[in-house]
Amino acid sequence: MRELEKIYDPKQVEGKIYKSWMDGGYFRADRNSGKKPFTIVIPPPNVTGQLHLGHAFDMTIQDVLIRFKRMDGYEALWLPGYDHAGIATQIRVEEKLAGEGLTRFDLGREKFLDEVWAWKEKYGNRIIDQLKLLGSSCDWDRLRFTMDDVCAKAVREAFVNLYNKGLIYKGKRIINWCPKCTTALSDAEVEYDDKEGFLWHVRYPLSDGSGELVIATTRPETMLGDTGVAVNPDDERYKHLVGKTCILPLVGRELIIVADSYVESDFGTGCVKMTPCHDPNDFEVAMRHDLPFITVLDDNAKIINGGKYDGLDRYEARKAIVADLEAEGYLVKTEKYDHNVGTCYRCSSDVEPISSEQWFVKMQPLATEAIRVVEDKEISFVPDRFSKIYMNWMHNVRDWCISRQLWWGHRIPAWTCSDCGHLTVSKEDVTVCEACNSSNIVQDPDVLDTWFSSALWPFSTLGWPDDTEDLRHFFPTDVLVTGYDIIFFWVARMIFSSCEHTGEIPFHTVLLHGLVRDAHGKKMSKSAGNGIDPIDIIDSFGADALRFNMITGNSPGNDMRFYVERCEAMRNFANKLWNASRFVMMNLKISDNKLPRDLDIADKWVLSKLNSLISEVRDNFDKYELGIAAQKIYDFIWDTYCDWYIELSKPRLNSENEQSSETAQRVLLYVLTEILKLLHPFMPFITEEIFSALPHNEDALIIAPYPKASDDLNFPEEEAAFEIIMDAVKAVRSTRAQMNVPPSKRPKLIIHAGSPDVFLAGSEYLSKLAYAGELVISDKAPKSTDGMATAITGSAKLYMPMNELVDLEKERIRIENELIKAREGLKRQNDKLANEAFVSRAPTAVVDVEKERRDKFIALIANLEDSLKTLI
């Protein structure tokens, strides 16, 4: 048995322990083990990223689940990887080039991609190394990258299959365009912010001079692309104008007035300008009425086809156009107007709706099965409320724009023949046109949305489309852990992609967590100055303290506030466990870990409490209540084991009774070993280090069996009896503390109880822990309690003749204050039980607990009143 260092230093332990796990191959999942598989695929962090608290939170939850399942006898695979992150990575490399005075166009596509791959090789493993510092027990031998050969093959397979089924098409439609990133975005990549703006009311004169229409707009720069005006067909104000024309201010173009049910008569003036190339609704109306399409914004959101405004930035053009409208008498009025503005999720620039030829996935056919598997509970969301959000999105999903105007990413596997115009879509690179055999073909320059490859992640990482042994054994996976903010980005897309390509669900449970916010509830970011680097936290407090802080502060689906102070508290918890372990080891004279047959009442109490804890923690794991499980383990270690059982054992450890001493040693060691196993998924480093120094049979704690409750260690009567003894000790200690009686004073202790046998059985503990001199236990009250201090529990009255040690008047005041508190408690209980809504709706067991609390208050009040009488 190895001696532990006097002080626990995470820096000296964590690296050494992680290396031992790696050397032992404990993270590697063996598909031939015969064990039931349990699989989690990591939400792949960006290749350019570095660990932030959100990652730490997400990865800790996954590691807790994987470690628990590994210890519980499953062949646990946590498959790691990272994402090529198209937009984010390309921007980072372009920024690097800009610092050198270059652009990607100066290099050309091929050399630019060489730069990106070099960037990936230099920085790609940074976040992987940081995940290891956190203790992540991933199967690193199976590390995947969304652009490695395995994933690239899957991407082409999926694209071509969908194209051949008519589920991928190329067409001109309104898409979301980011002028800063200069690429299309899917609907899920657009975030909406409330912004202050203006509503400009503009006069559109009728062509025949008979009047005018007034039209309101928040984007006057887009009026340069107006090709019509729409009114509701049932609007009596405008029925006579349908088919006529009006004049576009500043431009002079005639605009046809059309009737369309899209227009709401009671909104604004009931007239809507049609800008088909820059508004999705206008696009649909234009298609129905054969209106012309005029694009007036280029890829950088500068004006084109706008006459004198050409070349102006969209916002510069807005100012100029508003000024001209006012100068020429077209501007009727300007109103302040707050509205939702779409912004790019990457750079936060305002997104422009632009008509553009892009590649799309046809979503309605794919959504049907993705809806069914959630409706039929084949896939469950934790918490369940998020399933409603998912279902609402899937029922209203629009076709997914999957093409991006980038160079970094999976290039779209489509080639156009320059001679005959035929489009060839192929899983393999194409060199000749399949229609005319011309070699004059050009591959589509665009790449796929990053989320297209991420949508295949649960099965592409296991070798799909090949029929690999890993795919057969570990797929479908079990649990997906991720934030609620990417249900649409990723979760929904994995579900419909898996159903379509494999015919199976990708996972049976989606465990969602919230965002990590600062101590004030604000979102963390570098720009806000409230970001916290988890590596700094690990350096200061250790990985275990960070992990335990995040887990105990969490409940599924809810945001959590991060307090650095709680990391310090968790480090203190680690120190307490370390010191308790050192104490146990210093008092061990045994070399094996085996419980004795004959157990003391205190032994049965702690073992029964441990047994209940094991059962509850397992139940919490089944319900994904990881925070609750962690808190229960914390409370048991701190209170039950350290503060009580170790103190109870000290006299026995030093006893001349060898059997009693050995029994105490064996129970101390057994309970310590079991709580190390319970705690290991949450705090793996310190538990492994302590376990390695204790007598044990397993090669390592990481693969030791997770504790299971046993009927042989269930002692409900002894547990309840010892709780009564503990209540008495607490009551005496509390009374002595209030009167500042030092431990050296050991007065006579008289216990009046209805069931004295319980106290007689625990008399040894009562004498030592309650600092009693002579101990008198009886079912009869003392003849006189004059001059005695009184402590009251629900089971007994305890008297101490301390009239020479305390002020009797102060004792009377103390009891009166206790009586006030007890009466207030009784009132609260009576009020709750008088509440018909509570009594009728709450489970019977919950109501019974409240009744029991009420009865305890009644008994306590009676005891306090009796005690008060003795002092008056």
PyMOL commands that set and color helices and strands:
alter all, ss='L'
color gray80, all
select helices_A, chain A and resi 10-24+53-71+86-99+104-107+109-123+126-134+140-142+149-164+187-189+220-225+239-241+280-289+307-309+314-327+363-375+385-395+450-454+457-460+469-474+484-502+534-541+543-552+564-586+601-622+626-653+658-679+684-693+701-703+711-713+716-738+756-761+763-769+808-833+836-841+844-871
alter helices_A, ss='H'
color red, helices_A
select strands_A, chain A and resi 37-41+75-79+81-82+144-145+168-178+183-185+190-205+212-217+228-231+245-247+254-259+271-274+331-344+352-361+380-382+400-401+403-404+414-417+423-425+441-443+447-448+479-483+509-513+516-517+560-561+749-753+775-778+789-792+796-800
alter strands_A, ss='S'
color yellow, strands_A
deselect
rebuild
show_as cartoon
